[in-house]
Amino acid sequence: MRELFEEAAGHPPRESSRASARTPLRKRFYKEVGAAEAEGGFAITLDGKPIRTPSGRQVVIPARALADAVAAEWAAQGEAIDPVTMPLTRIANSVVEGVVDRVALVTDDLAKYIETDLLFYRAGHPEGLVACEAAHWDPVLFWAAEALGAHFILSEGVMHVKQPDEALRAARAALPGDAWSVAALHVVTTLTGSALLALALAHGARDAGQVWAAAHVDEDWNIDQWGVDEEAVARRATRLRDFEAAVAVLTAVNPPRTKGP
């Protein structure tokens, strides 16, 4: 199940970019792209025919704005179709192919990330990094405690710490129940390493920019100390595009709520 969403997030679990580079791109075979009403939402059409997943399922998108955005990805393709440039389409395929019939299973998988969430494991030094982690991560943990009743235990370093069952149950209960939101949160979690950041995003306790910054505290600290790695910057830009696509899905199917503390 995690492999499905790692692929949707733009990096298949094993040979991601190298494998993509070796795979010939399919030539564009259509002229016109549209979004038409369909049972349960909107279908993306190519020359009047609805798109389908690799297994043959028709892709039906629940919100018009999201359908228009997916259609725009298809319309933007040149002579060849490059899936890497179509993060919304990848997420849509993942939802239809692997989530709509297994929402509870995907939710269980998402909840497992909370047990070893990024926000629990803190640096012991240097002082500046410790302060940066606290500034970005503590507000999310305070929100989880106050809004969800989920009180977690922090650890210095990478030694595993078992979280209270009550806290894990409380956080899991706050996860959304619809296939599209669960899928989007799974992609956000995969990209950030934190289900709690994804959960805070879904509930409006943190906006997308705050979540992205919080996910990269350690990386940004190292950049400040040692300078920029161009390859790492390129990988991050690709992840950001996929993160923004997941946020767009979440926003389209789950309108923003009042921001928390």
Secondary structure, DSSP 8 states (H G I E B T S, - for coil): -HHHHHHHTT--TTTHHHHHHHS--EE---S-EEEEEETTEEEEEETTEE-B-TTS-B-EES-HHHHHHHHHHHHT--SEE-GGG-HHHHHHHHHHHHTTT-HHHHHHHHHHHHTT-GGGEE----HHHHHHHHHHHHHHHHHIIIII------EESS------HHHHHHHHHTS--SHHHHHHHHHHHHHHS-HHHHHHHHTTSS-HHHHHHHHTHHHHHHHHHH---HHHHHHHHHHHHHHHHHHHHHHHHS-------
